[in-house]
Amino acid sequence: MDILRIATAGSVDDGKSTLIGRLLYETQSITRDKLEALDAASKRKGLDFLDLSLLTDGLIAEREQGITIDVAHIYFSTPKRKYIIADTPGHFEYTRNMVTGSSNAKVSLILVDARHGVVEQTFRHFFISAMLRIPKVIVCVNKMDLVGYSEERFNQIRDEFQRIADQIHSDGQTIDFIPVSSLFGVNITSKSDEMSWYPGDSLLHALESIETHTLWETSRPARFPVQYVIRPKTEEYHDYRGYAGVVASGSFSVGDEVVVLPTGQRSKISTIEKFDEQLQKVNARESVVLTLENDVDVSRGNMLVKPGEEPVQRKEITAQVCWLDYQALQAGKTLILQHGINDTKAKVISVDEIVNVQSLERIASPGQLKLNEIGSIRLKVAKPVFADIYEENPANGAFILVDEFTHATVGVGFVNH
């Protein structure tokens, strides 16, 4: 059974937590004891209905304020597949949580309040989904019950959102629009009479219809970062040398010629092993052990690629960065750049511009990048980084920046060139 990773986003009080709670409730993913606790908590709040948002708003501060602050990961399943939902916060000051929570998602679920329509936060959320190259976006126009399930209002919001999407829409990203009422469960897991004018699927049916194998990076250049070298200390496997890892993108087959980075040595794939199974081909996102025909020098941190598909080994990087630290990023600062399992020292040459995600305007930087801001910077690294341009291969084009003294993650970067 495959897994679909989803990131939710929306402005304050758009109903993200209630929508997720409704999905859990209607797919019978809540145990009886949790339902009883939920009923008791709802009554303590003076409500005569189940407050499903309490299922995801786990922090005390979240329940007191009625908002999402941290990223909550929610797990549920249907007979068709498993789901992991990252419930990300909507406030501007938690933009960093939104970026990190959405980093592995293949579907971005953006909520829009039918009463308020597209607001500033909607710009930010869609900009981030486009920046992260999330392949599928589903816009849920929520609280349709408060606008009389109006088809005209839904069409207004859809057209307004589409105008935004046309400005920043990334290649390969598809957008669907679904009218829902999470409070009453309308159009969440099944179609309803209240919106008979809507010809599309319910939210759950739309999620179940997504073919996840089309979302993985199988069409991208082949990348296999070596995470571990397997050398059994037994007589039976005395000469065995296997290279364990996850295929980041593309695919590999037995007999394929490969290049070892950074050394440039060449060999051919002898076997592809997964537990006790011998495979002929492996695709992106699969964990396997590769063996090579001849004994070349391959170590943890090296990367296997196909000839003619080698990434540029970069000593200078221009990247878009979301800054996560309270202390502003300034030119001259030295950080640790972590790309996959490799790290190297990196010096910030310049902070060039900041993106205003409401207006999509790029503003000349005042020389620094503050907490939650997204901007373009230039870095010089101590040793070459074999990264792709993020737009061309997201699986090998992202990195994190780590403070060399506190070891805190202070930035998330996406290689531009």
C-alpha positions as CSV (number, residue, x, y, z in Angstrom):
1,M,0.0,0.0,0.0
2,D,1.5,3.3,-1.1
3,I,1.7,6.5,1.0
4,L,0.5,10.0,0.0
5,R,2.1,12.9,1.8
6,I,-0.1,16.0,2.1
7,A,0.6,19.5,3.4
8,T,-2.3,21.7,4.5
9,A,-2.2,25.5,4.4
10,G,-4.6,28.3,4.9
11,S,-5.1,31.6,6.7
12,V,-6.1,31.8,10.3
13,D,-9.5,30.3,11.0
14,D,-10.0,28.9,7.5
15,G,-10.7,25.6,9.1
16,K,-7.7,23.4,8.4
17,S,-7.8,21.5,11.7
18,T,-11.5,21.0,11.4
19,L,-11.2,19.6,7.9
20,I,-8.5,17.2,8.9
21,G,-10.5,16.1,11.9
22,R,-13.5,15.5,9.6
23,L,-11.4,13.3,7.4
24,L,-10.3,11.3,10.3
25,Y,-13.8,11.1,11.7
26,E,-15.5,10.0,8.5
27,T,-12.8,7.5,7.6
28,Q,-13.3,5.9,11.0
29,S,-9.7,6.6,11.9
30,I,-10.5,7.7,15.5
31,T,-10.5,5.2,18.4
32,R,-13.5,5.1,20.7
33,D,-11.5,6.5,23.7
34,K,-10.4,9.5,21.6
35,L,-13.9,10.1,20.5
36,E,-15.0,10.1,24.2
37,A,-12.2,12.5,25.1
38,L,-13.1,14.7,22.2
39,D,-16.7,14.8,23.2
40,A,-15.8,15.8,26.8
41,A,-13.4,18.5,25.6
42,S,-16.0,19.9,23.3
43,K,-18.6,20.1,26.2
44,R,-16.0,21.8,28.4
45,K,-15.8,24.5,25.7
46,G,-19.6,24.9,25.9
47,L,-20.2,23.3,22.5
48,D,-23.1,21.1,21.6
49,F,-21.1,19.4,18.7
50,L,-17.8,17.6,18.4
51,D,-15.0,20.1,17.9
52,L,-12.9,18.1,15.4
53,S,-10.2,20.7,15.3
54,L,-9.1,19.5,18.8
55,L,-7.8,16.3,17.1
56,T,-4.9,18.2,15.5
57,D,-4.4,21.3,17.7
58,G,-2.4,19.4,20.3
59,L,-0.5,22.2,22.0
60,I,-2.1,24.0,24.9
61,A,-1.4,27.4,23.2
62,E,-3.1,26.1,20.0
63,R,-6.3,25.1,21.9
64,E,-6.4,28.3,23.9
65,Q,-6.0,30.6,20.8
66,G,-7.8,28.4,18.3
67,I,-4.9,28.5,15.9
68,T,-2.2,26.1,14.6
69,I,1.4,27.0,15.7
70,D,3.5,23.9,15.2
71,V,3.4,21.3,12.4
72,A,1.3,18.4,13.4
73,H,1.6,15.1,11.5
74,I,-1.6,13.1,11.2
75,Y,-1.8,9.5,10.0
76,F,-4.8,7.8,8.6
77,S,-5.6,5.2,5.9
78,T,-8.4,4.0,3.6
79,P,-8.6,0.6,1.9
80,K,-6.7,2.1,-1.1
81,R,-3.7,3.9,0.6
82,K,-2.1,5.4,3.6
83,Y,-1.9,9.2,4.2
84,I,0.4,11.5,6.2
85,I,-0.9,15.0,6.6
86,A,1.3,17.8,7.7
87,D,-1.0,20.4,9.3
88,T,1.1,23.6,8.8
89,P,0.4,26.9,10.5
90,G,-1.2,29.8,8.7
91,H,0.4,32.8,10.5
92,F,3.1,34.8,8.7
93,E,5.4,34.4,11.8
94,Y,5.3,30.6,11.3
95,T,6.3,30.7,7.6
96,R,9.4,28.7,8.4
97,N,7.2,25.9,9.9
98,M,5.1,26.0,6.7
99,V,8.2,25.5,4.5
100,T,9.7,22.7,6.5
101,G,6.3,21.0,7.0
102,S,5.6,21.0,3.3
103,S,9.1,19.9,2.1
104,N,8.2,16.3,1.5
105,A,4.6,16.7,0.4
106,K,3.3,15.6,-3.0
107,V,-0.1,17.3,-2.5
108,S,-0.7,20.8,-1.2
109,L,-4.1,21.3,0.3
110,I,-4.8,25.1,0.4
111,L,-8.0,26.2,2.3
112,V,-9.8,29.4,1.4
113,D,-12.7,30.8,3.6
114,A,-15.7,31.2,1.2
115,R,-16.7,34.4,3.1
116,H,-13.3,36.1,2.8
117,G,-12.0,34.7,-0.5
118,V,-8.4,34.9,-1.5
119,V,-6.3,36.8,1.1
120,E,-2.6,37.7,1.6
121,Q,-1.8,34.4,3.2
122,T,-3.2,32.6,0.2
123,F,-0.5,34.3,-1.9
124,R,2.1,33.1,0.5
125,H,0.9,29.5,0.7
126,F,0.6,29.1,-3.1
127,F,4.0,30.8,-3.6
128,I,5.6,28.3,-1.2
129,S,3.9,25.3,-2.9
130,A,5.2,26.5,-6.3
131,M,8.7,27.2,-4.9
132,L,8.8,23.7,-3.5
133,R,7.5,22.3,-6.8
134,I,4.7,20.4,-5.1
135,P,3.1,18.6,-8.1
136,K,-0.5,18.7,-7.0
137,V,-2.5,21.6,-5.5
138,I,-6.1,21.1,-4.2
139,V,-7.8,24.4,-3.3
140,C,-10.6,23.7,-0.8
141,V,-13.1,26.5,-0.7
142,N,-14.3,25.9,2.9
143,K,-17.3,27.1,4.9
144,M,-19.6,27.0,1.9
145,D,-22.5,26.6,4.3
146,L,-21.9,30.3,5.4
147,V,-22.4,31.5,1.9
148,G,-25.5,29.4,1.2
149,Y,-23.5,26.9,-0.9
150,S,-23.4,29.5,-3.6
151,E,-22.0,28.4,-7.0
152,E,-21.4,32.0,-8.0
153,R,-19.3,32.6,-4.9
154,F,-17.2,29.5,-5.5
155,N,-16.6,30.5,-9.1
156,Q,-15.5,34.0,-8.0
157,I,-12.9,32.5,-5.7
158,R,-11.7,29.9,-8.2
159,D,-11.2,32.6,-10.9
160,E,-9.4,34.9,-8.5
161,F,-7.1,32.1,-7.3
162,Q,-6.4,31.1,-10.9
163,R,-5.2,34.7,-11.7
164,I,-2.6,34.3,-9.0
165,A,-1.7,30.8,-10.2
166,D,-1.1,32.1,-13.7
167,Q,1.6,34.5,-12.4
168,I,3.6,31.9,-10.4
169,H,2.4,28.6,-11.6
170,S,5.3,26.1,-11.9
171,D,5.7,23.6,-14.7
172,G,4.1,20.2,-14.0
173,Q,1.9,21.5,-11.2
174,T,-1.8,20.8,-11.5
175,I,-4.6,22.6,-9.6
176,D,-8.1,21.4,-8.6
177,F,-10.8,23.4,-6.8
178,I,-13.3,21.7,-4.5
179,P,-16.1,23.4,-2.5
180,V,-16.5,22.0,1.0
181,S,-18.0,22.5,4.5
182,S,-15.7,20.8,6.9
183,L,-17.9,21.6,9.9
184,F,-20.8,19.6,8.5
185,G,-18.8,17.2,6.4
186,V,-20.2,18.4,3.1
187,N,-18.1,17.1,0.1
188,I,-15.4,15.8,2.3
189,T,-15.7,12.0,1.8
190,S,-18.8,11.9,-0.4
191,K,-20.8,14.2,-2.7
192,S,-23.8,16.0,-1.3
193,D,-27.2,17.4,-2.4
194,E,-26.3,20.9,-1.1
195,M,-23.9,21.5,-4.0
196,S,-25.4,19.4,-6.9
197,W,-24.1,22.1,-9.2
198,Y,-20.5,20.9,-8.5
199,P,-19.6,18.2,-11.1
200,G,-16.2,17.1,-9.5
201,D,-15.2,14.6,-6.9
202,S,-15.3,14.8,-3.1
203,L,-12.0,15.6,-1.4
204,L,-11.3,12.0,-0.3
205,H,-12.1,10.7,-3.8
206,A,-9.8,13.3,-5.3
207,L,-7.0,12.2,-3.0
208,E,-7.6,8.5,-3.7
209,S,-7.6,9.2,-7.5
210,I,-4.0,10.7,-7.4
211,E,-1.6,8.3,-9.0
212,T,1.5,8.6,-6.7
213,H,3.8,6.9,-9.1
214,T,3.4,9.8,-11.6
215,L,4.5,12.2,-8.9
216,W,7.8,10.6,-8.1
217,E,10.9,11.9,-9.8
218,T,11.2,9.0,-12.3
219,S,11.7,11.2,-15.3
220,R,14.5,13.2,-13.7
221,P,18.3,12.4,-14.0
222,A,19.3,9.3,-12.1
223,R,20.8,10.1,-8.6
224,F,21.8,7.5,-6.0
225,P,23.5,9.0,-2.9
226,V,25.4,6.3,-1.1
227,Q,24.4,6.2,2.5
228,Y,26.2,3.1,3.7
229,V,28.8,0.7,2.4
230,I,28.0,-3.0,3.2
231,R,31.0,-5.3,3.9
232,P,29.9,-8.4,5.7
233,K,32.6,-10.0,7.9
234,T,31.8,-13.6,7.0
235,E,33.5,-16.2,4.8
236,E,30.4,-16.6,2.7
237,Y,30.3,-13.0,1.7
238,H,34.1,-12.3,2.0
239,D,34.3,-10.3,-1.3
240,Y,30.8,-8.7,-1.1
241,R,30.6,-4.9,-1.3
242,G,27.2,-3.3,-1.6
243,Y,26.1,0.3,-1.6
244,A,22.9,1.1,0.3
245,G,20.8,4.1,-0.2
246,V,17.5,5.6,-1.5
247,V,17.2,6.4,-5.2
248,A,16.7,10.2,-5.1
249,S,15.5,10.6,-8.7
250,G,15.4,8.8,-12.0
251,S,15.9,5.0,-12.3
252,F,18.6,2.4,-12.5
253,S,18.7,-1.0,-14.1
254,V,21.1,-4.0,-13.9
255,G,23.8,-3.4,-16.6
256,D,23.6,0.4,-16.5
257,E,26.9,2.2,-16.6
258,V,27.4,4.5,-13.7
259,V,29.8,7.3,-12.8
260,V,31.0,7.7,-9.2
261,L,31.0,11.3,-7.9
262,P,33.2,13.1,-7.1
263,T,36.0,10.8,-8.3
264,G,34.6,10.2,-11.8
265,Q,35.3,6.4,-11.8
266,R,33.1,4.2,-13.9
267,S,31.5,0.8,-13.5
268,K,28.3,-1.1,-14.3
269,I,25.5,-2.2,-12.0
270,S,25.9,-5.9,-11.3
271,T,22.9,-6.4,-9.0
272,I,20.0,-4.5,-7.4
273,E,18.9,-6.0,-4.1
274,K,16.0,-5.3,-1.8
275,F,16.0,-7.6,1.2
276,D,16.2,-11.1,-0.3
277,E,14.8,-10.0,-3.6
278,Q,16.8,-9.4,-6.8
279,L,15.4,-6.6,-8.9
280,Q,16.1,-5.7,-12.5
281,K,15.1,-2.1,-12.2
282,V,14.7,0.4,-9.4
283,N,12.9,3.8,-9.4
284,A,12.9,6.9,-7.4
285,R,12.1,6.7,-3.7
286,E,13.0,3.1,-3.4
287,S,15.6,1.9,-0.9
288,V,18.0,-0.7,-2.3
289,V,21.5,-2.1,-2.3
290,L,23.5,-1.8,-5.5
291,T,26.6,-3.9,-6.3
292,L,29.0,-3.0,-9.1
293,E,30.9,-5.2,-11.6
294,N,34.4,-4.0,-10.6
295,D,35.9,-2.9,-7.4
296,V,35.9,0.9,-7.6
297,D,36.4,3.3,-4.6
298,V,32.9,4.2,-3.4
299,S,32.3,5.7,0.1
300,R,29.5,7.0,2.1
301,G,28.5,10.4,0.7
302,N,29.5,9.6,-2.9
303,M,26.8,9.7,-5.6
304,L,26.2,7.2,-8.4
305,V,24.8,8.8,-11.6
306,K,24.6,7.9,-15.3
307,P,27.1,9.1,-17.9
308,G,26.0,12.3,-19.6
309,E,23.7,13.1,-16.7
310,E,26.3,14.3,-14.2
311,P,25.3,17.3,-12.1
312,V,27.5,20.4,-12.0
313,Q,30.0,20.2,-9.1
314,R,29.4,23.7,-7.6
315,K,31.9,25.8,-5.7
316,E,29.5,28.8,-5.8
317,I,25.8,28.5,-5.4
318,T,23.0,31.0,-6.1
319,A,19.9,29.9,-4.2
320,Q,16.5,30.9,-2.9
321,V,16.5,30.6,0.9
322,C,13.8,30.7,3.5
323,W,15.5,32.0,6.7
324,L,14.5,30.2,9.9
325,D,16.6,32.0,12.6
326,Y,15.9,35.0,14.8
327,Q,19.3,36.4,14.0
328,A,19.3,37.9,10.5
329,L,21.4,36.4,7.7
330,Q,24.1,38.9,6.5
331,A,26.9,38.8,3.9
332,G,30.1,37.4,5.3
333,K,28.5,34.9,7.7
334,T,29.9,31.3,7.7
335,L,27.5,28.4,7.9
336,I,27.5,24.7,7.3
337,L,25.7,23.7,4.1
338,Q,24.1,20.2,4.3
339,H,23.2,18.7,1.0
340,G,21.9,15.1,1.4
341,I,24.3,13.4,3.7
342,N,27.2,15.6,2.8
343,D,28.2,18.8,4.5
344,T,30.7,21.6,3.9
345,K,31.5,25.0,5.2
346,A,29.8,27.8,3.2
347,K,30.3,31.6,3.3
348,V,27.6,34.0,2.3
349,I,28.9,36.2,-0.4
350,S,25.8,38.4,-0.7
351,V,22.1,38.7,0.1
352,D,20.8,39.9,-3.2
353,E,17.0,40.3,-3.0
354,I,13.9,39.5,-1.0
355,V,10.6,38.2,-2.4
356,N,7.4,39.9,-1.4
357,V,5.1,36.8,-1.6
358,Q,2.0,39.0,-1.4
359,S,2.8,41.1,-4.5
360,L,5.3,38.6,-6.0
361,E,7.7,41.6,-6.3
362,R,11.4,41.0,-5.9
363,I,12.9,43.8,-3.8
364,A,16.6,44.7,-3.6
365,S,17.9,43.4,-0.3
366,P,19.0,45.8,2.4
367,G,21.9,43.4,2.9
368,Q,20.2,40.9,5.3
369,L,17.5,38.3,5.4
370,K,15.2,38.3,8.5
371,L,13.3,35.5,10.2
372,N,10.6,34.0,7.9
373,E,11.8,36.0,4.9
374,I,12.5,34.4,1.5
375,G,15.2,35.8,-0.6
376,S,18.1,35.1,-3.1
377,I,21.6,34.7,-1.8
378,R,25.1,33.7,-3.1
379,L,27.3,31.2,-1.3
380,K,30.8,30.0,-1.7
381,V,31.5,26.5,-0.5
382,A,34.7,24.9,0.8
383,K,34.3,21.7,-1.2
384,P,32.2,21.0,-4.4
385,V,28.6,20.3,-4.0
386,F,27.1,18.1,-6.7
387,A,23.6,19.5,-6.7
388,D,21.1,20.1,-9.5
389,I,19.1,23.2,-10.1
390,Y,16.0,22.7,-7.9
391,E,13.5,23.5,-10.7
392,E,15.1,20.8,-12.9
393,N,15.4,18.1,-10.2
394,P,13.9,19.0,-6.8
395,A,15.1,15.7,-5.2
396,N,18.8,16.8,-5.6
397,G,18.4,20.6,-5.6
398,A,17.6,21.4,-2.0
399,F,19.9,21.9,1.1
400,I,19.8,23.2,4.6
401,L,22.0,25.7,6.4
402,V,23.2,25.0,9.9
403,D,24.8,27.3,12.4
404,E,28.4,26.1,12.9
405,F,28.3,26.9,16.7
406,T,24.8,26.1,17.8
407,H,24.2,23.4,15.2
408,A,20.7,24.7,14.8
409,T,19.1,24.6,11.3
410,V,18.8,28.2,10.3
411,G,17.9,28.1,6.6
412,V,16.3,26.0,3.8
413,G,17.8,26.6,0.4
414,F,16.8,25.8,-3.2
415,V,19.6,25.9,-5.9
416,N,18.9,28.5,-8.7
417,H,22.3,28.1,-10.5
